[in-house]
Amino acid sequence: MYLEHLSLTDFRSYAQVDLKLGPGVTVLVGSNGIGKTNLMEAIGYLATLSSHRVSTDAPLLRFGTERALIRAKLVRGEQSTVVELEINAGRANRGRINRGNPVRARDILGICQTVLFAPEDLALVKGDPSNRRRFMDELLVSLMPVHAATRSDYDRVLKQRNALLKSARTGKFTSGHEATLDVWDQHMARAGAELLHARLELVELLRPHLKSAYAQLTDGSKEAGAVYRSTIQGVLDDDGGPAEGLAEGSEGVEDLRTLSVEQLTERYVQVFAASRRKELERGISLVGPHRDELELVLGQAPAKGYASHGETWSMCLSLRLASYYVMLDDTRTGGSAPILILDDVFAELDVQRRRKLAAIVAGAEQVLVTAAVDADIPEELAGRRVKVVPGGIDGEG
């Protein structure tokens, strides 16, 4: 897959911009703060319906406007597709495919597939667990867009259940609410089981690629791995998190992987019942995929807190490369490679890591790179150059 044309209207700093692209490597060069990342962010948003920079849509709209539009022409084999996404202030976003009737935004998921590398990726290792949960869920949606509904259903049920638990803490909880909570337990158990089952399968797909990618980027002296920590296992500690020593190895995770969605649903119902008193006291849901963790391991130690700066960067890059390889392996893509986006990454890396990363990605169907200066780009990524200037594109090098 490659992006042939990108058009933005009132997106971030751009009132209007058009960018023509093609297969192979394209490097967008321009001073820092000039809008290169805005272009890459728009492509990533089209693929995932989320930004790698902000958690809400408001900053995506050019200041003073009520609507932004992303339009892209994507080519997959002999077929081309025009997809549009309208980002609205105060109302639902809408999509359009091949200039047809408007559809829900999530109906366009799967048309544009990307793997985006960015300096913000350091949070995948150094940040809190929500960053790693988001990483998993975005990859799930890229592979199977139906999981956008899975995640949405879970978030909706979680919100309702938390509201009910909060009412208990404020003294507004009655015996009638207890029966209502039983109903929400069933809904959340089912939605949580579907999400957990999908994540566990995904982690198994990621593991070998993560190990291989880290070995490619480094001297191979340490092995990279990942362990999924589920709150469905064990008991909760006094802070509402997993008890110390919970699921220390992969054995517990392997046990969960043998369970069907129905069996995981029943397991959740049991855990909800066991933790109800504590949840009522705290007024919040303490068990579920929203509190799970993907622990990244380097050698014998957790990467978070133990990895050096260089090792942290290598782990982040390896996670993204593993995503790319998983998507390549996925038969549902019809063998079409996702678009690789490297947004201002090379400036953060030493010369050795620059060259190794460049050599790995250079053969991808389409690679889009941003850099402040040409000197940041390794020779392995020789390709078309595009100069980005304030408000638009100046031309090609």
N, C-alpha and C positions, 0 to 999 in steps of 0.2 A: 504494500500500500504506500502511496505517496500523496502529498498535498500539492496540487497544481496551482491553486490560487486561493489567497486569503484576502478578505475584505472586512474591514472594521468600521463601524459607524458609532461615534460617541462612546467608544470603549476606552476607559482610562484617559490617557493624554491625547488620544486621537479623535479629532472631529470626523475625519475620513482618511483611510489609508488603504491602498491596494498593494499586495505583494505577490509577484509571480514566482513560482518555485518549480522544481523538477526533481527527478530522482538523483541519488548520489548526495554529495556533501555540499551544503550551502552554509557559508559563514556570514553572519550579520555583524558588522563591525561599527562601533560608534562609542562616543564618550559615555561614561557612567551617568545614569540618570536621564538618558535621552529617549528611552522608550523601547529598547530592545526586548527587555523582559516582558513588557506589556504584550508584545506580539506573541511570544512563546506562551505566556499565561493564557491568552485567548485560545490558542490551539489546545492546550491542556484542558481548559474549561469545556471546550466542545466535546472532548473525549470523556470527561468524568463528571461534568456538571459541578465541579468544585475547583477552587483556586489553591495553588500551592503556597500562596502568600497571605491570604486573608480568609477568615471563616464566614464572612457574610458577603452578599452581593453588592451592597451599597457602594463600596469603594471602586467597583468595576465600572460604574457609570461616570462618564465625564461630568465634572462638577457643574451643577445647574441644569442637568438634563434628567429626564424621567425614563429614558429607554436607551439601551445599547443593543447593537446588532452585530453578530458574528456570522459571516457567510463564508463557506469554504467549498471548493471543488476537489473531491478526493477520487483518486484513480486506483482501482484494484483489478489487476489483470487487464482485461479488455473492457471493463465496465467503469463508468464514471458516475459519481453521485454528487449532487449539490445539496448541501445541508445548511440550514440556517437556524440560528438560535437567537431569540429575542429575550433580553434580560430586562425585566420591568421592575420599577420601584413601586412597592406597595401591592403588587398583584403577581399571580403565578407567571413564571416564565413559559414561553411557548416555542415550539420547534416547527420546522417545515422541511420536508424532504422533496427534492426535485420540483420545487415551487408548487407543491400540492397544498391541500387544506392544512390549516394549523393543527398541530398535535401536541400532546403533553411533552414537556421537555424531556422526560426520561424515555420517551419513545424513540429518540434519536441515538440513544446509547448503543454502542457497538459499531456504528458507522465509521467513526474516527477512532482509531486506536493509537495511543501514544505511550511511550515510557519517557518520563521527564526527569532529568538530573538537574539539581539546583543546590546552591549553598544552603538553603533551608533544610536539605536532607540530613544535616548533622543532627537534627532533632530526632531522626529515626533511631539513633543510638543514644544520644545524650538527653533527649527529652523524656517526658512522662509517657506512660503506656498508651494514652489516647493517640499519640502519633503513630505508634505501631499498629494499633487497631484500625486506624484510618487507612494506613498503607495496605493492610490485608483486604479491607472491604472495597477499596477502590480497585484493587487488582481483581477481586471476585467479580465486580460489576463489569470490568473490561472483558473478562473471559465469558461471563454469562450475565447479560444485562438483566435477566429476570431477578437477580439478586438485589437490584435496586429496590424492588418491591419488598423483598425479604427484609432488608435493612429498614426501610420505611415503616413496615408493619411493626417491627420490633420497637422502633423509637416511639411510635404512637402508643403502643401498649404500655411501654415503660413510663411514659409521661402520665398516662391515666393512673397507673398503679402507684406511682410516686405521689400523685395528688391525693389519693385515698390514704396512703400511709402518713402523709403530712397532716391530714385532718385528724388523725388519731393523736398525733403529738400535740395538737392545739386543743385537745379536749372535745372535739366534735365527732369523735368516732363512736358509733353505737353498735349494738348487736346486729342491726340490719346491715351495717357496713361490713361486718365480718363475712356475711354471706356473699356480699359483692366482691370482697377481696378474694374469696375462693374462686369466683368466676374469672377475675383478672389473673389469678395464679395460673389457671388453665390456659388462658390466651397467651400469657407471657412464656409459659413453659413450651408451648408449641412453637412460637416465633423464635424463642431463644435456641431451641433444639435445632431448627433449620439453619440458623446462622452459625451455631457452633459446629454442626456437621460439615457445613461448607468450608469453614475456616480450617478445620482439622485436615480435610482433604487437601486444601491449598498448601498448608505448611509441608505436607509430605511431598508435594510437587516441587516446592521451593528448595527444600533442604539440599538435594544433590547439586543443584545449580548454584546455590549460595557457596557451598564448599568449593566447587570448581572455579567459580568466578574469583573468589578470594585468592585461591592459589595462583590464578593467572595474573592478578594485580600485584602480588607480593613475592617474596622469596620462598614462600611455602613452608616457613618454619612453624607456623601456627595454623590450626584448622578452624574454619568458621562453621558455626552451627546455629540452630534455632530450636527452642522448645516452647510449645504452647502450654501456658499455665491457665487452667480453667478453675473458676470459683465453684464449679460443680463438685470438685474433689475436696475431701477433707472438711474441716470446720473453719469458722471465722474467728480471727483473734479479736481482742477488745477494741481495736481500731477499725473494725469492719472489713479488714483486708484478709487475704489468705493467711492461714496460720503458718508460723515459722516451720520450715521443713516440708511444707506442702508440695507434693509432686516434684521432689528434688531431681528425679531422673525422668526418662521418657516412658518408663513402664506404665505409669498411670495414664499418660496420654495414649499409649498404645491400646490400653483397655478401653478408653473412650472411643477410639477409632473403630473398634469392633461392634459398637452399638449403632443401631438404626436410629432414624429420626424419632420413631415412636418410642424406642427405649430411652433415648436421651430426654424426651418429653417427660416420661414417667420419673426419671432421675431428678429432673428439675422440680417436679411437683413435690417429691420427697424432701428435697433440700429447702424449698420454700417453706414447707411445714416446719422443718427443724429450726429454721432461722426466723420464724414469724415474730416471736417475742422481741428479739433484738431489732428487727426491722421496724416494728411498731414503736419501740422506744426511740429509735433514731429518726423515724419519719422518712426513710428512703430505702430503695431496693439495694440490698447488699450483695446479691448473687445474680449472675447473668453475664452474657457476653460483653456488656458495657463495662465490666470491671475485670475482664480477663487480660492476660498479658502475653505478648510474644517476647520471650527472653532470648536475646542474642548472645551467643557464647563464642569466645575466642580462646582457643586452647582449652584450658581447664577452668577459666574464670569468665564471669559475665563481662560482656564488652563494656556495658555502662559502668563507669567508675574505675575500670582497670585498663582499658585500651588507651594507648598514646594517641596524640592528635592524628598522626599519620595512619595508625591502625583504625581509628574511628572513621576517617575518610574512606579508607579501603573497604571497611564494612558497609558503609552507606552506598558506595558505588557498587559493591557486590550485590546488595539487595536489589538495586535497580537492574543490574545485569541479569540477575536471577529472574526477575519479573519478565524481562525481555525474552529470555530463553523459554520460560514457561508458556508465554504467548506464542512463540514460534512452534513449540511442541503441540499446541492445542489444535486438534483437527477441525474444530469449529471455525477457525479463522480461514480455512481453506488454503493454508500454507502462506497466507499473506502476512508479511512482517509488519509490526507496528512502526510508527514513525519515532525515531530516536531524537530527543531534544536535550541538548547539553547547554544549559543556560548559565553562562558565566562561571563554569566549573573549573576550567583549566587554570584560571588565575589563583585558585585556592590550592592547587596541587604542586608538588615538587616535580622536577623534570622527569624523574624515573616514572612516577605514576602517570604523568601526562602522556608519555610515549606509550606506556602499556595500555592505558584506556583507549587512546586513539587507534592503536593497532587492532584492538578488539572490535571497535564499533565501525571502523572505516568501511567494511564490506556490507553494511546494512543497506537496505533498499533506499532509505532516505534518512539523512542525518542533518539536523538543523543545529547550528552552533552559534552562540553569541559570545563576543569578546570585545573588550575595550580597545585592544590594540592587536595587530596581526601577530606580534611577537609571542602572544600567549598561545597561539595555535600550533600544535606540533606538525611537522612536515607530513606525517602520515595522513593528515586531514586536508591535504591540498584539494581545493575545489573552488566552486564559484564564490565570489565575494560580493556582498551587498552592503552599501554604506547607509547607515541609518542616521538621519539628521532630525533636528527638532520638528515634530509634526508630521514626519513622513519618511520616504525613501528617496535617496539622492540618485542611486543608480548602481551599476555593477562594476566590479573590478575585473 
